[in-house]
Amino acid sequence: MELVQTAPVKFAQRLLDRYSLKPPIDVRLMLERYAEVIDAAIPIPGIDGVCLNLKVPGKKVRVVINSENPPLRRRFTEAHELGHVIIPWHRGTIVDHVNPEHVEEKDEYWAFENEANQFAAELLMPSKWLVQLLESTSDLSVCHARICRECEVSALAAYIRMSALLPPNIIFISEKGGEVEFSGRTIGTLASPPSWGSSFDAGAYHYAINHYSTSLANRKLHWWQLPDKIEAVATDPRPWREILDDIVNDIDVPVDDRQRFKMSVNGVLSAANGAMKRNGTHTKDAVVAACLQRFNDRSSLAAFAGHPDFMEFVIKRAEELTE
């Protein structure tokens, strides 16, 4: 469990060590050590903050924070701007945009923004502290809520930070008012999280090993740990092709659509099998688990995945694919 030690992360760690800082970090105090800070309503939509006179000889760095933003967003902006101030090669004037898709800037600008975000995340949620928390607390939703409260960061910022440290096969959803406020998954997870703004479905990951849930303010934080392998043995004497035909008959797939439907089923199987080959876990049990993630991801195959013989079919196909 380790974050990538990029240069911006190392600069933040040096600052943490130099001042013996622990969460919650007094970011405003730290920023004021290095710059003149001004709170002001920025009239241009989509701008969180501005850094002026970065590394300009004879001039004091000035930072403008958009006072119209909510407190947690302003706090992250302050940490982000401090990153611009501390990172040596960030120079001149930098305007921090919220919606990059609406702004035409050089690649160097977005590289600087990414580096300032890395710095801010490490400063607000130090990796040493975070690793200790994750290793000492098995309930991921409790960890998530603690990070939000103790580091004074948003639920989304805490999720992004956690997901970089967690293994594959994990899904996250923030539920608010019966809807998905935002969602995500860790790298290597085959199952897809639901779309932001869609209706929340508590049973979407019914095959999960664990489901953790904790309330935070007016939302619920959900974390699912999905299996990376499923040890199962087929007991049905029928070959997989016969099982497939019988399932297709039972769920009333129109005759004209059956060939296309079967191709979709085999496409999902091939994708799951290929993923396991690529990550070096090409076993029958791993392919079965991967198929569960892939099939339960597709509403068009919900009836197929819900059929009583579905697992028998998957196990037999996985056995053949991994022989």
Salt bridges, closest charged atoms under 4 A:
GLU32 OE2 - ARG28 NE 3.01
GLU36 OE1 - ARG62 NE 3.67
ASP39 OD2 - ARG28 NH2 2.70
ASP48 OD1 - ARG73 NH2 3.09
GLU78 OE2 - ARG28 NH1 2.97
ASP96 OD1 - HIS80 NE2 2.94
ASP96 OD1 - HIS84 NE2 3.01
GLU105 OE2 - HIS97 NE2 3.87
GLU113 OE2 - HIS80 NE2 3.33
GLU113 OE2 - HIS84 NE2 2.96
GLU115 OE1 - HIS90 NE2 2.74
GLU122 OE1 - ARG161 NH2 2.45
GLU150 OE2 - ARG146 NE 2.67
GLU152 OE1 - ARG75 NH1 3.85
GLU175 OE1 - HIS222 NE2 2.67
GLU181 OE2 - LYS176 NZ 3.93
GLU181 OE1 - ARG219 NE 2.71
ASP236 OD2 - ARG238 NH2 2.65
ASP245 OD1 - LYS262 NZ 2.41
ASP246 OD2 - ARG238 NH1 2.52
ASP250 OD2 - HIS307 NE2 2.89
ASP285 OD1 - LYS284 NZ 2.96
ASP309 OD2 - ARG238 NH2 3.02
GLU320 OE2 - ARG317 NH1 3.03
